[in-house]
Structures are given as C-alpha cells and as structure tokens.
C-alpha cells in the first residue's frame, strides 16, 4: 500500500489516498469522487505531464509513495438549441 497526494488546483485542496500498485486508476478516481465530490467523468489526473488512464494500474506509471498527482476538473457544458 502507498499514499499518494492529490492536489486540486481548482478547489485549492489537497488530499491523500491510499492505494495498492495493482489498483486501477479508476479505483483511485472513485476515492477522489468520494472525498472531493468530483464525478469520475470530470476528473483528469496528471503526474509529470502524463495523464493517468482509468483502466491502467497505478503501478504501471512507476508512482512511488508520496507522489504528487494533479487533479484537473473537466467542466462539462450542455448546449441547448433555441427553437
């Protein structure tokens, strides 16, 4: 198990998640949704300019305990036509 630091620049908040190297990034995003309230489909996780993909394992990126991961929030815009 390892602790990773998640920093949200938009919310100005930092949190720590505990994951195993065999956990998926998607699982980690679920922890972030639980603690930050940001839906998984609006999350973008970046480590050293590499976007972490949901189905990949945390260990595939070589993340070490204490690694700082940036959380970007993707805003979803709904467009409605005017009739």
C-alpha positions as CSV (number, residue, x, y, z in Angstrom):
1,X,0.0,0.0,0.0
2,X,1.2,3.5,-0.7
3,X,-0.1,7.0,0.0
4,X,-0.4,9.4,-2.9
5,X,-1.0,13.1,-2.7
6,X,-3.8,14.5,-4.8
7,X,-3.8,18.3,-5.4
8,X,-6.8,20.1,-6.9
9,X,-5.7,23.5,-8.1
10,X,-9.3,24.5,-8.9
11,X,-10.5,23.7,-5.4
12,X,-7.3,24.7,-3.7
13,X,-7.4,21.5,-1.7
14,X,-5.1,18.5,-1.1
15,X,-5.9,15.0,-0.1
16,X,-4.1,11.8,0.4
17,X,-5.3,8.5,-1.0
18,X,-4.1,5.0,0.0
19,X,-3.8,2.6,-2.9
20,X,-2.0,-0.5,-3.9
21,X,0.2,-0.7,-7.0
22,X,-2.3,-3.2,-8.5
23,X,-5.3,-0.9,-8.0
24,X,-6.7,0.8,-11.2
25,X,-6.5,4.5,-11.7
26,X,-10.3,4.2,-12.0
27,X,-10.4,2.9,-8.4
28,X,-8.3,5.9,-7.3
29,X,-10.7,8.3,-9.1
30,X,-13.6,6.7,-7.1
31,X,-11.8,7.6,-3.9
32,X,-11.4,11.1,-5.1
33,X,-15.1,11.3,-6.0
34,X,-16.0,10.1,-2.5
35,X,-13.8,12.7,-0.8
36,X,-13.8,15.7,-3.2
37,X,-17.3,15.1,-4.7
38,X,-15.9,15.4,-8.2
39,X,-17.6,12.8,-10.6
40,X,-15.1,10.4,-12.2
41,X,-16.0,11.6,-15.7
42,X,-15.0,15.1,-14.8
43,X,-11.6,14.2,-13.4
44,X,-8.2,14.4,-15.2
45,X,-5.2,13.1,-13.2
46,X,-1.8,14.2,-14.3
47,X,1.6,13.1,-13.0
48,X,4.8,14.5,-14.6
49,X,2.8,15.7,-17.6
50,X,1.4,12.2,-18.1
51,X,-2.4,11.8,-18.0
52,X,-3.3,8.7,-15.9
53,X,-5.7,6.5,-17.8
54,X,-8.6,4.9,-15.8
55,X,-8.1,1.2,-16.7
56,X,-4.3,1.3,-16.1
57,X,-2.9,0.1,-12.9
58,X,-1.3,2.6,-10.5
59,X,2.0,0.6,-10.6
60,X,2.2,0.9,-14.4
61,X,3.2,4.5,-14.1
62,X,6.1,3.9,-11.6
63,X,4.3,6.0,-8.9
64,X,6.2,6.0,-5.6
65,X,4.7,6.7,-2.1
66,X,4.2,10.4,-1.6
67,X,3.9,11.1,-5.4
68,X,2.1,14.4,-6.1
69,X,-0.7,14.0,-8.6
70,X,-2.5,17.0,-10.1
71,X,-6.3,16.8,-10.3
72,X,-7.9,18.9,-13.0
73,X,-11.6,19.2,-13.2
74,X,-13.1,18.9,-16.7
75,X,-16.1,21.2,-17.0
76,X,-19.0,19.7,-18.9
77,X,-21.1,22.2,-20.9
78,X,-24.6,21.4,-22.0
79,X,-25.6,23.1,-25.2
80,X,-29.2,23.7,-26.0
81,X,-30.6,24.9,-29.3
82,X,-33.1,27.7,-29.4
83,X,-36.1,26.8,-31.5
